[in-house]
Amino acid sequence: MRRRWGSFSVRSRLIVAIAALVGATLLAAGITMWVVESRRIDQGIDAAITQEFAEFRASFGADEQIGADARLEAFLARTLPDNGEVVWAFPATGSPQYIGNSDRNLLDSPRFTALVRDLRTTGGMRTFESGGRRYRVGVLTVRQGDQTAALVVSRNRTLAQERLTDLLTTYALVGLLSLVIVVAASSWLAGRLLAPLTRLRHTARDISAGSLDERLEVTGHDDLTDLQITFNAMLDRLEAAFATQRRMLDDAGHELRTPLTVLRGHIEVMSERDPEDVLETKALLLDEIDRMSRLVDELLVLAKARRPDFVRLEPVDLEVLGQGVIARCRALADRDWRTDLAASGEALLDGQRITQAMLQFADNAVRHTQDGDTITIGSSAAGGVVEFWVADDGPGVPAELRAEIFDRFTTTGSHDGFGLGLSIVSAIAEAHGGAVVLDESPPGSGAVFRLRLPIVEDR
């Protein structure tokens, strides 16, 4: 059963394609050479016969004092035929004479004599075959009075064609040897060029969800090198995605275990006969369920952070965006809300995600301040960078937590959050190609969180 073309390896198909292309090219060149050289042989034979006739005319054609037979005899005496050429004199009276290599195919052929007799009065050229050989025969009529003789030149075309055949046989042998060399060289070259693909296939085969640390060795400086780099980058993204999923599952399991334990404990000790105890337990359970729902929502946001559609960029008016953030923040708590919105113009941002990040900053500031404390929300744009920031006059971030404040589940211990808010802000900043920054400040002098994003037309 024949295998389909697509079932062969790329290397095999490449070698076959190269061999077919080179073979077809050599064959086309050989056929072209055969046609062109055959035509050149015919033209050369006709030109040589015409040249003989021209020499006869130049030497004896205008001398009417010499008879036709005498002129033919004199021309034969001074003529030196080429190899494969015979010059004949068919006199008006007497037997034909010739000079050149004796050719029995013509001497013993009555058809040759008949051909000369047919052209004797008109002249011309004809192709003639005898004894398996092909000849080109030219007849020039020579008249003197009522005498009609003929100068005949015959050339062995088969002999010339045999030389061309020998040449093409040599060409075929050299071409076949060249084809073998090309196939061998293409096999070696294809193996070297496709080696990165072979390594890629082996690496992809060895990769599993639990082992994503395999990488291709990047070699060369061509398109396959770019493929290797792209493949390694894809593995980096896959490894990071799997790590994110595992971390999310671990974090979710860790954080949900405590509220589930609380739920189970209160249900076990709840007295069904005590209505007051039932109501208290119900309120506590609902509160824990709300906390778990909020935790799941925040974890889902973090899980989506690496998806391409996590942010949807569009031109956003920075001044309008800042005013919208202020309006939403004032509803969080009774604080002395102040503004310093200096950014204007447009930037390519996801306005909803930026608002979400700023509300998270403001919520953190509310949690660490008291009624009447000052919280300032500002923005600025300069040097191709736009910043949104929130400053408060609370206790600030402890020095030991500054390095990890944006990590998941990092809290200051002074409020009931899960420590995921700033991680979400960091993910939003990274999705915009920017960063989140905590300004340096002395202990007890508040905190300033900044969302620093590049301003570009397309990202």
C-alpha positions, 0 to 999 in steps of 0.5 A: 500500500503506497504511503501518502506524500504527507506521511514522509518526513520533512527531510525525505520530502525536501531531498526528493523535491530537490532531486526532482528539481535538479533532475528536471533541470538537467533533463530540460537542459539536455533536451534543449542542448539536443534540439539546439545542437541538432539544428546547428548541425543541420544549419552547418551542413547546409552552410558547408554545402552552400560554401562548396557551391560558392567556391565552385562558382567563384573559381569556374562559374563564369569561365564559359570557355571551359566545358562543364565536365572540365570545370567539374574535373578541375574543381575536384582536383583542387578540393579537399573535402571535410571529414564525412563529406564527399564531393561528386562530379556527375559529368554530362557524359561518362561516369561520376567521379568523387573525392573524399572518403569512399561511402558504399551506401552512396556508391551502391545506391541506385536511389542516390543516383536517381536523386541526383538525376531528379535534381540535375536540371533544377539543383537544390538540397535533399535529405537522403537515407541509405544503409541506416545512415542519413545524408544531406545531398546538395546538387548544383547544376553546371551547364555549358551549351547543351551540356548539363552536368552536376556538382554534388556534395554529400555530407554524412549527417549521421556521423555528425549526430553520433558525435552529438550523441556521444556528447549527450551520453557524457552529459547524462553520466556527468548529470547523473553523478551530479544528481547523486552528489546533490542528493547526498549534499542536500541530505547532509544539509537538510539534516543540519538545517532540520536538527533544531526541529528534531530537538524541538520534537524530542523536547516537546515529547519529553515535556509533561505538565509536571516537568516544564523545565526542558528548554531547547539549546538555541543555535545559529542566527536564522529563522529556525533560531527564531523558532527555538527562541519562540518555543522556549518563550512559549515554555516559559509562559506555560511554566509560569501559567502552571505555576500560577495555577498551582500557587492559586490552588495552594493559596485557595486551599490554605485560605479556605481551610480556615473559614471552612473550619470555622463554619464546621466548628460553629455548626457542630456546637450550635444548639438547635433548641436555642433560637438566639444561638441559631441566629448568632451562628447564622449571622456568623456563617453568612459573614464567613461565606461572604468572605469566602466569596470575596476570596474566590473573586479575588483569586479569579481576578489573579488567575485571569491576569495572564490572559491576553484579554485581562486588559482591554486597551483604548484611548482614555482621557486622563483627566476624566479618568481621575475625576471618576476615581475621586467620585468613587473613592469619596463613597468609601469612608468619611475621610478628608479626600484631597486631589492633585490631578495634574495628568491631562490628555489621552493614553492607551489604557483600560480605564476600568482596570485602572479604576479598580487598582486606584480603588484598591489603593484607596481602600487600603488607605481607608483601612489604615486611617481614621475618620477625618484623616487625609487621603490624597489622590493624584496623577501626573504625566511626563516623559512618556509615563503617567502616574496615579497615586494615593497618599495617606497619613496613616502608620505606613508600611512596616519596613520588614514588609516593604519588599513583599507587600505586593506578594499574595496573602501579605498583610499588615495584620491590622485588618481583615483582608486576605492580602490579595488587593495589592497583588491584583494592582500589581497584575494590572500594572504588569498587564499595562507594561508598567509597575506598582511602586511604594515610595520610601517614607519614614515609619509613621508618616503614612504611605504613598502607592503609585501606579506607573504606566507608559504612555504609548499609542499601541502596545 
